[in-house]
């Protein structure tokens, strides 16, 4: 083995990649998939507290409606919408469409913008309808 091959990385790493919206969507799709596992645990805790009784439910509800809890729930909502829209993007690719660079970038921006817009719309509706 030569000295050159020993110092050359075996695979590309984040320091060499140029950050693009498509790279962001690729990495974020994986992260939102993991975040949805955590959010599902939070949902399970909330449902278990509701089934346990009023005291347990009020405790969990108090945590979830605190400022920190609302930020977590907002992030969970965004993760759901991002993963949903990016999943649809992948289904379109599976059908053989959207592989050109302009189409790929455009669909990536649509996923980012759409997930943010849907999240804001849902939370606006929650607060306008009297949610905590």
TORVEXMI-621685 format. One record per atom (N, C-alpha, C): x, y, z; atom name; residue in one letter. Coordinates in steps of 0.2 Angstrom, whole numbers. Each point is the difference from the previous one (the first is absolute). Example, Ala and Ser with C-alpha at 12.3 -4.5 7.8 and 13.67 -1.06 7.14 Angstrom:
! residues 2
+-------+-------+-------+-------+------+
|     X |     Y |     Z | domar | guse |
+-------+-------+-------+-------+------+
|    66 |   -28 |    39 |     N |    A |
|    -4 |     6 |     0 |    CA |    A |
|     4 |     6 |     0 |     C |    A |
|    -2 |     5 |    -4 |     N |    S |
|     4 |     6 |     1 |    CA |    S |
|    -4 |     5 |     3 |     C |    S |
+-------+-------+-------+-------+------+
***
This chain:
! residues 132
+-------+-------+-------+-------+------+
|     X |     Y |     Z | domar | guse |
+-------+-------+-------+-------+------+
|     4 |    -6 |     0 |     N |    X |
|    -4 |     6 |     0 |    CA |    X |
|     4 |     6 |     0 |     C |    X |
|    -1 |     5 |    -4 |     N |    X |
|     4 |     6 |    -1 |    CA |    X |
|    -2 |     5 |     5 |     C |    X |
|     4 |     5 |     1 |     N |    X |
|    -2 |     5 |     5 |    CA |    X |
|    -6 |     4 |    -2 |     C |    X |
|     0 |     1 |    -7 |     N |    X |
|    -6 |     4 |    -3 |    CA |    X |
|    -7 |    -4 |     2 |     C |    X |
|     0 |    -6 |    -1 |     N |    X |
|    -6 |    -4 |     1 |    CA |    X |
|    -2 |     0 |     8 |     C |    X |
|     5 |     0 |     4 |     N |    X |
|    -2 |     0 |     7 |    CA |    X |
|    -3 |     7 |     3 |     C |    X |
|     2 |     5 |    -4 |     N |    X |
|    -3 |     7 |     2 |    CA |    X |
|    -6 |     2 |    -3 |     C |    X |
|    -2 |    -4 |    -5 |     N |    X |
|    -6 |     1 |    -4 |    CA |    X |
|    -6 |    -3 |     3 |     C |    X |
|    -5 |     4 |     1 |     N |    X |
|    -6 |    -3 |     3 |    CA |    X |
|    -3 |    -5 |    -4 |     C |    X |
|    -3 |    -5 |     3 |     N |    X |
|    -3 |    -6 |    -3 |    CA |    X |
|    -7 |     2 |    -4 |     C |    X |
|    -3 |     5 |     3 |     N |    X |
|    -6 |     2 |    -3 |    CA |    X |
|    -1 |     8 |     1 |     C |    X |
|    -4 |     3 |    -4 |     N |    X |
|    -1 |     7 |     2 |    CA |    X |
|    -3 |     2 |     6 |     C |    X |
|     1 |     5 |     3 |     N |    X |
|    -2 |     2 |     7 |    CA |    X |
|    -3 |     7 |    -1 |     C |    X |
|    -3 |     3 |     5 |     N |    X |
|    -4 |     6 |     0 |    CA |    X |
|     5 |     6 |    -2 |     C |    X |
|     6 |     0 |     2 |     N |    X |
|     4 |     5 |    -2 |    CA |    X |
|     2 |     1 |    -7 |     C |    X |
|    -1 |    -5 |    -4 |     N |    X |
|     1 |     1 |    -7 |    CA |    X |
|    -7 |     1 |    -4 |     C |    X |
|    -5 |    -2 |     2 |     N |    X |
|    -6 |     1 |    -3 |    CA |    X |
|    -2 |     7 |     0 |     C |    X |
|    -3 |     3 |    -6 |     N |    X |
|    -2 |     6 |     0 |    CA |    X |
|    -8 |     0 |     2 |     C |    X |
|    -2 |     4 |     5 |     N |    X |
|    -6 |     0 |     2 |    CA |    X |
|    -5 |     3 |    -5 |     C |    X |
|    -5 |    -4 |    -1 |     N |    X |
|    -6 |     2 |    -5 |    CA |    X |
|    -6 |    -2 |     3 |     C |    X |
|    -6 |     2 |    -3 |     N |    X |
|    -6 |    -1 |     3 |    CA |    X |
|    -2 |    -8 |    -1 |     C |    X |
|     3 |    -3 |    -5 |     N |    X |
|    -1 |    -7 |     0 |    CA |    X |
|     3 |    -4 |     5 |     C |    X |
|     6 |     2 |     2 |     N |    X |
|     4 |    -3 |     5 |    CA |    X |
|    -3 |     1 |     7 |     C |    X |
|    -3 |     6 |     1 |     N |    X |
|    -4 |     1 |     6 |    CA |    X |
|    -6 |    -4 |     0 |     C |    X |
|    -3 |    -1 |    -5 |     N |    X |
|    -6 |    -4 |     0 |    CA |    X |
|     1 |    -7 |     1 |     C |    X |
|     6 |    -3 |    -2 |     N |    X |
|     2 |    -7 |     1 |    CA |    X |
|     2 |    -1 |     7 |     C |    X |
|     4 |     4 |     3 |     N |    X |
|     2 |    -1 |     7 |    CA |    X |
|    -6 |     2 |     4 |     C |    X |
|    -4 |     5 |    -1 |     N |    X |
|    -6 |     1 |     4 |    CA |    X |
|    -5 |    -5 |     0 |     C |    X |
|    -1 |    -3 |    -6 |     N |    X |
|    -5 |    -6 |     0 |    CA |    X |
|     2 |    -5 |     5 |     C |    X |
|     6 |    -2 |     0 |     N |    X |
|     2 |    -5 |     5 |    CA |    X |
|    -1 |     2 |     7 |     C |    X |
|     2 |     7 |     2 |     N |    X |
|    -1 |     3 |     6 |    CA |    X |
|    -8 |     0 |     2 |     C |    X |
|    -4 |     2 |    -4 |     N |    X |
|    -7 |     0 |     1 |    CA |    X |
|    -3 |    -6 |     1 |     C |    X |
|     3 |    -5 |    -3 |     N |    X |
|    -3 |    -7 |     1 |    CA |    X |
|     2 |    -2 |     7 |     C |    X |
|     6 |     1 |     3 |     N |    X |
|     1 |    -1 |     7 |    CA |    X |
|    -4 |     4 |     5 |     C |    X |
|    -1 |     6 |    -2 |     N |    X |
|    -4 |     5 |     4 |    CA |    X |
|    -7 |    -3 |     1 |     C |    X |
|    -3 |    -3 |    -5 |     N |    X |
|    -6 |    -3 |     0 |    CA |    X |
|    -1 |    -5 |     5 |     C |    X |
|     6 |    -4 |     1 |     N |    X |
|     0 |    -5 |     5 |    CA |    X |
|    -1 |     3 |     7 |     C |    X |
|     4 |     5 |     1 |     N |    X |
|    -1 |     4 |     7 |    CA |    X |
|    -7 |     3 |     1 |     C |    X |
|    -2 |     3 |    -6 |     N |    X |
|    -7 |     3 |     1 |    CA |    X |
|    -6 |    -6 |     1 |     C |    X |
|     1 |    -6 |    -3 |     N |    X |
|    -4 |    -5 |     2 |    CA |    X |
|     0 |    -2 |     7 |     C |    X |
|     6 |     0 |     3 |     N |    X |
|     0 |    -1 |     7 |    CA |    X |
|    -3 |     5 |     4 |     C |    X |
|     0 |     6 |    -2 |     N |    X |
|    -3 |     6 |     4 |    CA |    X |
|    -8 |    -1 |    -1 |     C |    X |
|    -2 |    -2 |    -6 |     N |    X |
|    -7 |    -2 |    -1 |    CA |    X |
|    -3 |    -5 |     4 |     C |    X |
|     4 |    -6 |     1 |     N |    X |
|    -1 |    -5 |     4 |    CA |    X |
|    -1 |     2 |     7 |     C |    X |
|     5 |     4 |     3 |     N |    X |
|     0 |     2 |     6 |    CA |    X |
|    -7 |     4 |     2 |     C |    X |
|    -2 |     4 |    -5 |     N |    X |
|    -6 |     4 |     1 |    CA |    X |
|    -6 |    -4 |     0 |     C |    X |
|     0 |    -5 |    -4 |     N |    X |
|    -6 |    -5 |     0 |    CA |    X |
|     0 |    -4 |     6 |     C |    X |
|     6 |    -2 |     2 |     N |    X |
|     0 |    -4 |     6 |    CA |    X |
|    -2 |     4 |     6 |     C |    X |
|     2 |     6 |     1 |     N |    X |
|    -2 |     5 |     5 |    CA |    X |
|    -8 |     1 |     0 |     C |    X |
|    -3 |     1 |    -6 |     N |    X |
|    -7 |     1 |    -1 |    CA |    X |
|    -4 |    -7 |     3 |     C |    X |
|     3 |    -5 |    -2 |     N |    X |
|    -3 |    -7 |     2 |    CA |    X |
|     1 |    -1 |     8 |     C |    X |
|     5 |     3 |     3 |     N |    X |
|     2 |    -1 |     7 |    CA |    X |
|    -5 |     4 |     5 |     C |    X |
|    -1 |     6 |    -2 |     N |    X |
|    -4 |     4 |     4 |    CA |    X |
|     1 |     7 |    -1 |     C |    X |
|    -4 |     4 |     4 |     N |    X |
|     0 |     7 |    -1 |    CA |    X |
|     7 |     3 |     2 |     C |    X |
|     2 |    -2 |     6 |     N |    X |
|     6 |     3 |     3 |    CA |    X |
|     6 |    -1 |    -5 |     C |    X |
|     1 |    -7 |    -2 |     N |    X |
|     5 |    -1 |    -5 |    CA |    X |
|     0 |     4 |    -6 |     C |    X |
|    -7 |     0 |    -3 |     N |    X |
|    -1 |     4 |    -6 |    CA |    X |
|     2 |     8 |     1 |     C |    X |
|    -2 |     2 |     5 |     N |    X |
|     1 |     8 |     2 |    CA |    X |
|     8 |     1 |     0 |     C |    X |
|     3 |    -5 |     3 |     N |    X |
|     8 |     1 |     1 |    CA |    X |
|     3 |     0 |    -7 |     C |    X |
|    -2 |    -5 |    -4 |     N |    X |
|     3 |     0 |    -7 |    CA |    X |
|    -2 |     6 |    -4 |     C |    X |
|    -7 |     1 |     0 |     N |    X |
|    -2 |     6 |    -4 |    CA |    X |
|     3 |     7 |     2 |     C |    X |
|     2 |     0 |     7 |     N |    X |
|     3 |     6 |     2 |    CA |    X |
|     7 |     1 |    -3 |     C |    X |
|     4 |    -6 |     0 |     N |    X |
|     6 |     0 |    -3 |    CA |    X |
|     0 |     1 |    -8 |     C |    X |
|    -5 |    -3 |    -3 |     N |    X |
|     0 |     1 |    -8 |    CA |    X |
|    -3 |     7 |    -2 |     C |    X |
|    -3 |     3 |     5 |     N |    X |
|    -3 |     7 |    -2 |    CA |    X |
|     5 |     6 |     3 |     C |    X |
|     5 |    -2 |     3 |     N |    X |
|     5 |     5 |     2 |    CA |    X |
|     4 |     2 |    -6 |     C |    X |
|     3 |     6 |     1 |     N |    X |
|     4 |     3 |    -6 |    CA |    X |
|     5 |    -5 |    -3 |     C |    X |
|     3 |    -4 |     4 |     N |    X |
|     5 |    -5 |    -3 |    CA |    X |
|    -4 |    -6 |    -3 |     C |    X |
|    -5 |    -2 |     3 |     N |    X |
|    -4 |    -5 |    -3 |    CA |    X |
|    -3 |     2 |    -7 |     C |    X |
|    -3 |     6 |     0 |     N |    X |
|    -2 |     3 |    -6 |    CA |    X |
|     5 |     0 |    -6 |     C |    X |
|     6 |     2 |     2 |     N |    X |
|     6 |     0 |    -5 |    CA |    X |
|     1 |    -7 |    -3 |     C |    X |
|     0 |    -5 |     5 |     N |    X |
|     1 |    -7 |    -2 |    CA |    X |
|    -6 |    -2 |    -4 |     C |    X |
|    -6 |     1 |     1 |     N |    X |
|    -6 |    -2 |    -4 |    CA |    X |
|     1 |     4 |    -7 |     C |    X |
|     2 |     6 |     0 |     N |    X |
|     0 |     4 |    -6 |    CA |    X |
|     5 |    -4 |    -5 |     C |    X |
|     6 |    -2 |     3 |     N |    X |
|     5 |    -3 |    -3 |    CA |    X |
|    -2 |    -7 |    -3 |     C |    X |
|    -4 |    -4 |     5 |     N |    X |
|    -3 |    -6 |    -2 |    CA |    X |
|    -4 |     1 |    -6 |     C |    X |
|    -5 |     5 |     0 |     N |    X |
|    -4 |     1 |    -6 |    CA |    X |
|     4 |     1 |    -6 |     C |    X |
|     5 |     5 |     0 |     N |    X |
|     4 |     1 |    -6 |    CA |    X |
|     3 |    -7 |    -2 |     C |    X |
|     3 |    -4 |     4 |     N |    X |
|     3 |    -6 |    -2 |    CA |    X |
|    -5 |    -4 |    -3 |     C |    X |
|    -6 |    -1 |     2 |     N |    X |
|    -5 |    -4 |    -3 |    CA |    X |
|    -2 |     3 |    -7 |     C |    X |
|     0 |     6 |    -1 |     N |    X |
|    -2 |     3 |    -7 |    CA |    X |
|     6 |     0 |    -4 |     C |    X |
|     6 |     1 |     2 |     N |    X |
|     6 |    -1 |    -4 |    CA |    X |
|     1 |    -7 |    -2 |     C |    X |
|    -1 |    -5 |     4 |     N |    X |
|     1 |    -7 |    -2 |    CA |    X |
|    -5 |    -2 |    -5 |     C |    X |
|    -6 |     3 |     1 |     N |    X |
|    -6 |    -2 |    -4 |    CA |    X |
|     1 |     3 |    -7 |     C |    X |
|     2 |     6 |    -1 |     N |    X |
|     1 |     3 |    -6 |    CA |    X |
|     6 |    -3 |    -4 |     C |    X |
|     6 |    -1 |     4 |     N |    X |
|     6 |    -3 |    -3 |    CA |    X |
|    -2 |    -7 |    -2 |     C |    X |
|    -4 |    -3 |     4 |     N |    X |
|    -2 |    -7 |    -2 |    CA |    X |
|    -4 |     0 |    -7 |     C |    X |
|    -4 |     5 |    -1 |     N |    X |
|    -4 |     0 |    -6 |    CA |    X |
|     5 |     2 |    -6 |     C |    X |
|     5 |     4 |     2 |     N |    X |
|     5 |     2 |    -5 |    CA |    X |
|     4 |    -7 |    -2 |     C |    X |
|     1 |    -4 |     5 |     N |    X |
|     4 |    -7 |    -2 |    CA |    X |
|    -5 |    -4 |    -4 |     C |    X |
|    -6 |     0 |     1 |     N |    X |
|    -5 |    -4 |    -4 |    CA |    X |
|     0 |     2 |    -7 |     C |    X |
|     0 |     7 |    -1 |     N |    X |
|     1 |     3 |    -7 |    CA |    X |
|     6 |    -3 |    -3 |     C |    X |
|     5 |     0 |     3 |     N |    X |
|     7 |    -3 |    -2 |    CA |    X |
|    -1 |    -7 |    -2 |     C |    X |
|    -3 |    -4 |     4 |     N |    X |
|    -1 |    -7 |    -1 |    CA |    X |
|    -4 |    -1 |    -6 |     C |    X |
|    -5 |     5 |    -2 |     N |    X |
|    -3 |    -1 |    -6 |    CA |    X |
|     4 |     3 |    -6 |     C |    X |
|     6 |     2 |     1 |     N |    X |
|     5 |     2 |    -6 |    CA |    X |
|    -1 |     7 |    -2 |     C |    X |
|    -2 |     4 |     5 |     N |    X |
|    -1 |     7 |    -2 |    CA |    X |
|     4 |     5 |     5 |     C |    X |
|     2 |     6 |    -3 |     N |    X |
|     3 |     4 |     5 |    CA |    X |
|     8 |    -1 |     1 |     C |    X |
|     3 |    -3 |    -4 |     N |    X |
|     8 |    -1 |     1 |    CA |    X |
|     4 |     5 |    -3 |     C |    X |
|    -2 |     5 |    -4 |     N |    X |
|     4 |     5 |    -3 |    CA |    X |
|     2 |     5 |     6 |     C |    X |
|     6 |     3 |    -1 |     N |    X |
|     2 |     4 |     6 |    CA |    X |
|    -5 |     6 |     2 |     C |    X |
|    -3 |     3 |    -5 |     N |    X |
|    -5 |     5 |     1 |    CA |    X |
|    -6 |    -2 |     4 |     C |    X |
|    -2 |    -6 |    -3 |     N |    X |
|    -6 |    -3 |     4 |    CA |    X |
|     1 |    -3 |     7 |     C |    X |
|     6 |    -2 |     1 |     N |    X |
|     2 |    -3 |     6 |    CA |    X |
|     1 |     6 |     5 |     C |    X |
|     3 |     5 |    -2 |     N |    X |
|     1 |     6 |     4 |    CA |    X |
|    -7 |     3 |     2 |     C |    X |
|    -4 |     1 |    -5 |     N |    X |
|    -7 |     3 |     0 |    CA |    X |
|    -4 |    -4 |     5 |     C |    X |
|     0 |    -7 |     0 |     N |    X |
|    -4 |    -4 |     4 |    CA |    X |
|     3 |     0 |     7 |     C |    X |
|     6 |     1 |     1 |     N |    X |
|     3 |     1 |     7 |    CA |    X |
|    -2 |     6 |     3 |     C |    X |
|     0 |     6 |    -4 |     N |    X |
|    -3 |     6 |     3 |    CA |    X |
|    -7 |     0 |     1 |     C |    X |
|    -4 |    -4 |    -4 |     N |    X |
|    -7 |    -1 |     2 |    CA |    X |
|    -1 |    -3 |     6 |     C |    X |
|     4 |    -6 |     1 |     N |    X |
|    -1 |    -3 |     7 |    CA |    X |
|     2 |     4 |     6 |     C |    X |
|     5 |     4 |    -1 |     N |    X |
|     2 |     4 |     6 |    CA |    X |
|    -5 |     6 |     1 |     C |    X |
|    -2 |     3 |    -5 |     N |    X |
|    -5 |     5 |     0 |    CA |    X |
|    -7 |    -2 |     2 |     C |    X |
|    -2 |    -6 |    -3 |     N |    X |
|    -6 |    -3 |     2 |    CA |    X |
|    -1 |    -2 |     7 |     C |    X |
|     5 |    -4 |     2 |     N |    X |
|     0 |    -2 |     7 |    CA |    X |
|     0 |     6 |     5 |     C |    X |
|     3 |     5 |    -1 |     N |    X |
|     0 |     6 |     4 |    CA |    X |
|    -7 |     3 |     0 |     C |    X |
|    -3 |     1 |    -6 |     N |    X |
|    -6 |     3 |    -1 |    CA |    X |
|    -6 |    -4 |     3 |     C |    X |
|     0 |    -7 |    -1 |     N |    X |
|    -5 |    -4 |     4 |    CA |    X |
|     1 |     0 |     7 |     C |    X |
|     6 |     0 |     3 |     N |    X |
|     1 |     0 |     7 |    CA |    X |
|    -3 |     7 |     3 |     C |    X |
|     2 |     5 |    -3 |     N |    X |
|    -3 |     7 |     2 |    CA |    X |
|    -7 |     0 |     0 |     C |    X |
|    -3 |    -3 |    -6 |     N |    X |
|    -7 |     0 |    -1 |    CA |    X |
|    -4 |    -4 |     6 |     C |    X |
|     3 |    -6 |     1 |     N |    X |
|    -3 |    -4 |     6 |    CA |    X |
|     0 |     4 |     6 |     C |    X |
|     6 |     2 |     2 |     N |    X |
|     1 |     4 |     7 |    CA |    X |
|    -4 |     6 |     0 |     C |    X |
|    -1 |     4 |    -6 |     N |    X |
|    -4 |     5 |     0 |    CA |    X |
|    -7 |    -2 |     2 |     C |    X |
|    -3 |    -5 |    -3 |     N |    X |
|    -7 |    -2 |     1 |    CA |    X |
|     0 |    -3 |     7 |     C |    X |
|     4 |    -3 |     3 |     N |    X |
|     0 |    -2 |     7 |    CA |    X |
|    -1 |     6 |     4 |     C |    X |
|     4 |     5 |    -1 |     N |    X |
|    -1 |     6 |     5 |    CA |    X |
|    -6 |     4 |    -2 |     C |    X |
|    -2 |     1 |    -6 |     N |    X |
|    -6 |     3 |    -2 |    CA |    X |
|    -6 |    -3 |     3 |     C |    X |
|     0 |    -7 |     0 |     N |    X |
|    -6 |    -3 |     3 |    CA |    X |
|     0 |    -1 |     7 |     C |    X |
|     5 |     3 |     4 |     N |    X |
|     0 |     0 |     7 |    CA |    X |
|     4 |    -5 |     3 |     C |    X |
|     5 |    -3 |    -3 |     N |    X |
|     5 |    -5 |     3 |    CA |    X |
|     4 |     4 |     4 |     C |    X |
|     3 |    -4 |     5 |     N |    X |
|     5 |     4 |     4 |    CA |    X |
|     6 |     1 |    -3 |     C |    X |
+-------+-------+-------+-------+------+
***
